[in-house]
Amino acid sequence: MSELGNVMPLATADPAMDTALRIFRGAVAASASDVHLRAGQPPLVRIQGELCPLDHPALEPDTIESITRNFAGRAHVSSERVATAQVEFGVSVPDVGRFRVHAYRQQGTRAIVARHIPMPVPDFGALRLPPVIKPISAERRGLVLVTGATGNGKSTTIASMLEYMNKQSCRHIVTIENPIEFVFRGGESSFSQREIGTDIPSARDGLLGALREDPDVIFVGEIRTAEEFDVALNAAEAGHLVVSTLHSTDSMAAVQRMLGFYPPEMEAHIRSRLADAITAIVCQKLLPSRGGRDRVLVTEVMRRGPTIVDCIRDATRFRGLPAALDSAFHELGTHSFDSMLLRMARGGVIALDTARAAARSEKDLVRQLKLNR
């Protein structure tokens, strides 16, 4: 089960921290995902994807600077890192929650964006993840990627997968993060959580070190460079389960992003390696529900299967990947974004205009809707 880390009494003698406590407590009560603090403006919070100002006086530069230093001290971030132009860390505020804090400078003053980390880790049902996530989380080797744009719940989905592993099996799970977001307590499994900049100098160093730490599962918060991806791919090929995130819109874009880490002349070779190593790709978007009262999760799931492997390996068949996902729905639980958008539009979960805007092929989606009237 997950727990809050770095818990210590809040320095309420500091008026700036009293302000921060009121803002963050109100944001959590309103189910905000993010809090924005910037000098000369009232605080902003993001609720259901929309940024909203709070009824609060404009913040002073010294107040934000004091909040940054107090939070950084609670997270045991060195004063040298705090003095840099931008710094990121995870911190827990008693009676409020845990946050991923990004402190940066703009126009000469400090600003903060803090992402609320839900605690405890939501389970698959609470996140409305498709049933196929359970067998994917039970896999023992290969590369599992969760993709999507920022703010679409990738980190929370992966945390729920790691917590499921923690409850179901005895594994050594090594995480490499910048910063550590969800803090896990070992259940059946054992966790080694390593933070870039504090425990390790880089993701690549963390990956190389993890291979010597007898891991069963390696989670990398985000793969950013070709060097990091190559180490992760090697680890998956060596028989470990490697879980990570990519910024890509769908399974095809994720494969193309991975191919892009290598020179064009290596494409055929890398396609073969990816076809052998990829266990699953879960792509997700949060879209407004019909009526706009909340947001709903829409997924595309690619899971290893003979036809899907052939589509990755053979460039001439690659464009057929979405159709292969839908044809393997009953066997593997895979599906394309467009097929899920179609089901949700038919069921009245999302508006037709929302489905059309999010579809890979708007014309195909509209045609399918007309055929099934």
C-alpha positions in Angstrom: 0.0 0.0 0.0 1.2 3.6 -0.6 2.1 6.1 2.1 3.1 9.7 2.5 6.8 10.4 2.7 8.8 13.2 4.2 6.1 13.9 6.8 7.0 16.5 9.4 5.1 19.3 11.2 4.2 22.3 9.0 6.0 25.5 9.9 2.8 27.5 10.6 4.8 30.3 12.2 5.6 31.4 8.7 2.8 33.4 7.2 3.7 32.3 3.7 3.2 28.7 4.7 -0.2 29.5 6.3 -1.1 30.9 2.9 0.1 27.8 1.1 -1.7 25.5 3.5 -5.0 27.4 2.8 -4.5 27.3 -0.9 -3.5 23.7 -1.2 -6.2 22.5 1.2 -8.8 24.3 -0.8 -7.4 22.9 -4.1 -7.6 19.3 -2.8 -11.1 19.8 -1.5 -12.1 21.1 -4.9 -10.5 18.0 -6.6 -8.0 20.2 -8.4 -5.2 18.3 -10.3 -2.7 21.3 -10.2 -2.0 24.5 -8.3 -0.3 27.5 -10.0 1.4 30.1 -7.9 2.8 33.2 -9.6 3.8 36.6 -8.3 1.3 39.4 -9.0 -1.6 37.0 -9.6 -4.1 35.1 -7.5 -3.5 31.3 -7.3 -4.9 29.2 -10.2 -6.1 25.7 -9.9 -6.9 23.2 -12.7 -10.3 21.4 -12.2 -11.5 18.9 -14.8 -8.9 20.1 -17.2 -9.8 23.8 -16.9 -7.7 26.5 -15.3 -9.6 28.6 -12.7 -8.5 31.5 -10.6 -9.2 31.4 -6.8 -10.9 34.2 -4.9 -7.6 35.2 -3.3 -5.3 38.3 -3.3 -2.4 38.4 -5.7 0.7 36.7 -4.4 3.9 38.5 -3.5 7.2 37.3 -4.8 8.6 36.8 -1.3 5.6 34.6 -0.4 6.3 32.2 -3.3 10.0 32.2 -2.6 9.3 31.3 1.0 6.9 28.5 0.0 9.5 27.1 -2.4 12.2 27.0 0.2 9.9 25.5 2.9 8.6 22.8 0.6 12.2 22.0 -0.7 13.5 21.8 2.9 10.7 19.3 3.8 11.7 17.3 0.8 15.4 17.4 1.8 16.4 19.2 -1.4 19.8 20.8 -1.1 20.0 24.6 -1.0 22.2 24.4 -4.2 19.4 22.8 -6.1 16.8 25.3 -4.8 19.0 28.2 -6.0 18.9 27.0 -9.6 16.6 28.4 -12.2 14.2 25.4 -11.8 13.9 22.5 -9.5 11.4 19.6 -9.2 10.7 17.4 -6.1 8.0 15.5 -4.4 6.7 16.7 -1.0 4.0 15.6 1.5 2.0 18.2 3.4 0.4 16.7 6.5 -3.4 16.7 6.5 -3.4 17.9 2.9 -1.6 15.4 0.6 1.4 14.7 -1.5 2.5 16.9 -4.4 5.0 17.0 -7.3 6.4 20.5 -7.1 8.0 22.2 -10.1 9.5 25.6 -9.0 10.9 27.8 -11.7 11.7 31.4 -12.5 9.9 33.6 -14.9 10.4 37.4 -15.5 12.9 37.3 -12.6 10.5 35.9 -9.9 9.8 32.4 -8.6 6.7 30.5 -9.7 5.3 27.1 -8.7 3.2 24.5 -10.4 2.3 21.7 -8.0 0.6 18.5 -9.2 -1.6 16.7 -6.6 -0.8 13.0 -6.2 -3.9 11.0 -5.1 -3.4 8.9 -2.0 -3.8 6.0 -1.6 -3.1 4.8 -5.1 -6.5 4.4 -6.9 -7.2 0.9 -8.2 -8.1 -0.1 -11.7 -11.9 0.2 -11.1 -11.6 3.8 -9.7 -9.6 4.8 -12.7 -12.0 3.1 -15.1 -9.2 1.2 -16.8 -10.1 -1.6 -19.1 -10.0 -5.2 -17.7 -6.9 -6.1 -19.9 -4.8 -4.0 -17.5 -4.8 -6.8 -15.0 -3.1 -9.4 -17.3 -0.7 -6.7 -18.6 0.3 -6.0 -15.0 0.9 -9.7 -14.4 3.4 -10.0 -17.2 6.9 -11.0 -16.2 9.1 -9.6 -19.0 9.2 -7.2 -21.9 8.5 -3.5 -22.4 5.2 -1.9 -21.2 4.6 1.7 -22.1 1.8 4.1 -20.9 1.5 7.0 -23.3 -0.4 10.2 -23.6 -0.1 14.0 -23.3 0.8 15.6 -20.0 -2.1 15.7 -17.5 -3.9 12.6 -18.9 -3.2 10.3 -15.9 -0.2 8.3 -17.1 1.6 8.4 -13.7 -1.5 7.4 -11.8 -2.2 4.4 -14.2 1.4 3.1 -13.7 1.2 3.6 -9.9 -2.0 1.5 -9.9 -0.2 -1.2 -12.0 2.7 -1.2 -9.6 0.4 -1.4 -6.6 -1.4 -4.3 -8.2 1.9 -6.1 -8.6 2.7 -5.3 -5.0 -0.5 -7.0 -3.8 -0.4 -10.0 -6.2 3.2 -11.2 -6.4 6.6 -11.2 -4.7 8.9 -9.0 -6.9 11.7 -6.6 -6.5 10.4 -3.4 -8.1 13.0 -0.7 -8.8 11.7 2.8 -9.7 13.8 5.6 -11.3 11.9 8.9 -11.0 12.4 12.7 -11.3 10.9 13.3 -8.7 9.5 10.3 -6.8 5.7 10.8 -6.9 3.8 7.9 -5.3 5.7 6.4 -2.3 5.1 2.7 -2.0 5.3 0.4 1.1 6.2 -3.2 0.3 3.3 -5.6 0.4 4.1 -8.9 -1.2 6.8 -7.1 -3.2 9.9 -5.1 -2.2 10.4 -1.5 -3.6 13.7 0.4 -4.2 12.7 4.0 -5.2 15.5 6.1 -6.5 15.2 9.8 -7.3 17.3 11.4 -10.0 19.4 14.2 -8.6 19.3 12.8 -5.1 20.0 9.1 -5.3 21.4 8.9 -8.8 22.8 11.4 -11.3 20.7 10.4 -14.3 18.0 8.0 -15.6 20.7 6.2 -17.6 22.8 5.7 -14.5 19.8 4.5 -12.6 18.9 2.0 -15.3 22.4 0.6 -15.5 22.5 0.4 -11.7 19.1 -1.3 -11.6 20.3 -4.1 -13.8 22.8 -5.0 -10.9 20.1 -4.8 -8.2 18.4 -8.2 -9.0 15.2 -6.5 -10.3 12.0 -8.1 -11.5 10.4 -4.9 -12.5 12.1 -1.6 -13.5 9.9 1.5 -13.7 11.4 4.6 -15.4 9.4 7.7 -14.9 10.0 8.9 -18.5 12.3 7.9 -21.3 13.7 11.1 -22.8 16.9 10.2 -24.7 18.1 7.5 -27.1 20.7 6.3 -24.6 18.0 5.8 -21.9 15.7 4.0 -24.3 18.5 1.7 -25.5 19.3 0.6 -21.9 15.6 0.1 -21.2 15.2 -2.0 -24.4 18.2 -4.1 -23.5 16.8 -4.7 -20.0 13.4 -5.8 -21.5 15.3 -8.1 -23.9 17.3 -9.6 -21.0 14.1 -10.8 -19.4 13.1 -8.0 -17.0 9.7 -6.2 -17.1 10.4 -2.5 -17.9 7.6 0.0 -17.4 7.8 3.6 -18.6 6.0 6.5 -20.2 6.2 8.2 -23.5 4.6 11.4 -24.9 2.7 10.0 -27.9 -0.9 10.1 -29.1 -1.4 6.4 -29.9 0.3 3.0 -30.4 1.5 3.8 -33.9 3.0 7.2 -32.8 4.7 5.4 -29.8 6.3 2.9 -32.1 7.4 5.6 -34.5 8.8 7.6 -31.5 10.9 4.5 -30.5 12.1 4.1 -34.0 13.1 7.7 -34.0 15.7 7.1 -31.3 17.8 5.3 -33.9 19.3 6.2 -37.3 17.0 5.5 -40.3 19.4 2.8 -41.7 18.7 0.7 -38.5 14.9 0.8 -38.9 14.5 -2.8 -40.0 16.7 -4.1 -37.2 15.0 -2.0 -34.5 11.5 -3.0 -35.8 12.5 -6.6 -35.2 13.8 -5.8 -31.7 10.6 -3.9 -30.8 8.4 -6.6 -32.1 10.2 -9.1 -29.8 10.4 -6.8 -26.8 7.1 -4.9 -26.6 4.6 -6.6 -24.3 2.0 -3.8 -24.3 1.3 -0.1 -25.0 -1.5 1.6 -23.2 -2.5 5.0 -24.6 -4.9 7.3 -22.8 -6.8 10.5 -23.1 -9.1 12.3 -20.6 -12.0 13.8 -22.5 -15.0 15.8 -21.3 -18.1 13.7 -20.6 -21.4 14.5 -22.3 -22.6 17.6 -20.6 -19.0 18.5 -19.5 -19.5 17.7 -15.8 -16.3 15.7 -15.5 -13.7 13.9 -17.7 -13.7 10.3 -18.7 -10.8 8.0 -19.7 -10.5 6.9 -23.2 -7.8 4.2 -24.0 -6.1 2.4 -26.8 -4.5 -0.9 -25.8 -1.9 -2.7 -27.8 -0.9 -6.1 -26.5 1.5 -8.7 -27.9 -0.1 -11.1 -30.4 1.0 -12.7 -33.7 -0.7 -10.2 -36.1 0.3 -7.2 -33.9 3.9 -8.4 -33.8 3.9 -8.7 -37.6 2.5 -5.1 -38.0 5.4 -3.8 -35.9 8.1 -5.9 -37.6 7.0 -5.3 -41.2 6.9 -1.6 -42.3 4.5 -2.5 -45.1 1.9 -3.8 -42.7 2.4 -1.1 -40.0 -0.6 1.1 -41.1 -2.8 -1.9 -40.4 -2.0 -1.8 -36.7 -5.2 -0.1 -35.5 -7.4 -2.6 -37.4 -5.3 -5.4 -35.9 -5.9 -4.1 -32.4 -9.7 -4.1 -33.0 -9.7 -7.6 -34.5 -7.9 -9.0 -31.4 -10.3 -7.5 -29.0 -12.0 -10.7 -27.9 -8.7 -12.7 -27.8 -6.3 -10.2 -26.3 -8.5 -7.3 -25.0 -6.8 -4.9 -27.4 -8.6 -2.0 -29.1 -8.0 1.2 -31.0 -8.8 4.7 -29.8 -11.4 5.1 -32.5 -13.3 1.9 -31.6 -13.5 3.0 -28.0 -14.6 6.5 -29.0 -17.3 4.9 -31.2 -18.6 2.9 -28.3 -18.6 5.8 -25.9 -20.4 8.1 -28.4 -23.0 5.5 -29.1 -23.5 5.0 -25.4 -23.9 8.7 -24.8 -20.9 8.9 -22.5 -19.2 11.6 -24.7 -20.7 14.0 -27.2 -20.3 13.2 -31.0 -18.3 16.4 -31.5 -15.9 15.3 -28.8 -15.4 11.9 -30.3 -14.9 13.4 -33.8 -12.3 15.8 -32.5 -10.3 13.1 -30.8 -10.5 10.4 -33.5 -7.6 9.3 -35.6 -10.0 9.2 -38.6 -13.0 11.4 -38.2 -14.5 10.2 -41.5 -14.3 6.6 -40.5 -15.9 7.2 -37.1 -18.8 9.2 -38.6 -19.4 6.5 -41.2 -19.5 3.8 -38.5 -21.9 5.8 -36.5 -24.2 6.1 -39.6 -24.0 2.4 -40.4 -25.1 1.4 -36.9 -28.1 3.7 -36.6 
